[in-house]
Amino acid sequence: MSTTSRSTTLLLARHGQTVWNAEKRYAGVSDVGLTEEGRAQAEALGRWAAAHPVDAIWTSTMSRAVATAEPACQALGLAPRREPGLRECDFGVLEGRTFAEFELENPVRAKAYRADPVSYPFPEAEDPRAAAARGTRALRRIAEIHPGERVLVVAHNSLLRLVLCTALSIPLGEYRRVLPGLRNGAVTELRVEDGSAALLSLNVPCGI
């Protein structure tokens, strides 16, 4: 007897704006709080979730992701589940700094990064391929736990872009060009079934 597979809908949201986002500083492993605008984006995501209910809510372990998911959890009466594999990439020497600062200090390495951020990551940074692999494993686990359900996943800009490229068979070295950036609080809809993924919508703002 054959069985019919049920797809999982993953609603991937970037956390709300942080102080470092506003200042264009890289925030990977650093735990940076939301700005007032970031809290407003979290509230907007909560209203969106109330209008488009989900069955479960997962977040990275970073406080900015947990805080962004909180209004949605309250609106739907769901407890968030935290997944360490969804944490942001470690940006090495760029943590807390702007790209402009790095470019002034090391223009050759900055140029190489612009051309291929995977082959030439920032010094002391996490290997983007490793980050993509752990993030992909995390989303696959979540999809397996929630067959046939809708799941809100609150995570991070670079990590989500790397995972999207992996899921959609886009070369990782192109992730910054193909996906220039995910908006804070915006939602990307991904359908996962039998280990494959389909992009249904990208970077859709929830409105404030």
Summary of the structure (lengths in Angstrom):
residues: 208
radius of gyration: 16.9
end to end distance: 49.0
largest distance: 64.1
contacts: 709
relative contact order: 0.22
helix: 44%
strand: 20%
